[in-house]
Amino acid sequence: MKQVTTAVLMLFLIFLCAPVVSAQWSGCIGCHSGTIAANEKAMKEKFQTVEAFVNAAMATKNPMMKEIQQNKEAIEAAAKELGLKDAPAPEEKPAP
């Protein structure tokens, strides 16, 4: 019975997060509320740039993120909605 309950709960959470694929951060808060996954404050503290946020989202092995990982643009939009900045372009050093 416990396995069935766990399976039903996982399916519910997957379907709860599935609409997030086309959403931005506002769609992520269904799971990223601090209970199931890190909340907005924790994400801002952990990731300083859009690139770091996107790389982490794309690299995670969490099965609930599998469908979301197919839309990199939505992940980038979520990072920007969080207020994360693009990484600064590397400075070119003048030729000697």
N, C-alpha and C positions, 0 to 999 in steps of 0.2 A: 504494500500500500504506500509506503514511504517513497518508493521509486516512482510510482505512478504520480504521486503528488509533486515530486521534484520535476518530473518530465512535463507535467501540465504547467507548472510554474515557469519553467524555462521556455516553453512554447509561447506562453502568454507574454513574457518579457521580450522575446524575439519579435513577436507581432506588434508589441507596443513600440519597439524601436524601429521597426521596418519603415514606417512612413518618414523617418528622419533622413532617409537617403537623399531626398531632394530639399531638405530643410537646412537651415543654418543652425547656429547654437540654440536658438529658441526651440528647435525640435529635438535637441540633444538632451535637454534637461529632464526628459522622461526617465532616462537611465542615469544621467550625470547630475544627480541631486545630492550626492554625498552619502546616500544609503547603499545604492548598487554600485556606483562608480564615482570617481572624484568629481566634486562640484566645481562651479565656476571659479571660486577663489583659489582652490587647490590647483586648478589647471593654469591659472594666471601666474601662480608662484612657481610652478614646475617648468613651464615653457615660456621663454622670453621672446621667441620669434615665431612667425607663421611657419617657417620652414621646419623648426624643431617640433612644433605641434603636429604638422602634417606627417613628418617622418615617423613620429611615434604612433600616430593613428594608423598609418599604413603598415607598420611593423608588428603591431599587436597580434597576438595569436588568439585573442578572445573571440569565440564564435559569434558573439552578438554583434561584433563589428564587421563581420565578413561582408555583408551586403553593403554597408556604408563605405567600405574600402573601395568599392567599385566606382565611386564618384569623388575623385580627388578634388574637383572644383568645389563641391559642397563642403568638404573638410576645410579647404582654404577659406571659404566664406565664413564658416563657423569660427575659425581662428581670428579672422578680422573682426567679426562681430564681438568677440571677447575683448578686442582692443589690442591684440598682439600686432606687432609691427613686422614689416618685411626686414630681413637681414640687410644691413648696409652693404653696399657694393664694396668689394675690396679696393683699396686705394692703389693706384698705379704709382710705382716709384719712378722718378725721373731717370732717364738713362745717364750713366756717368760720362 
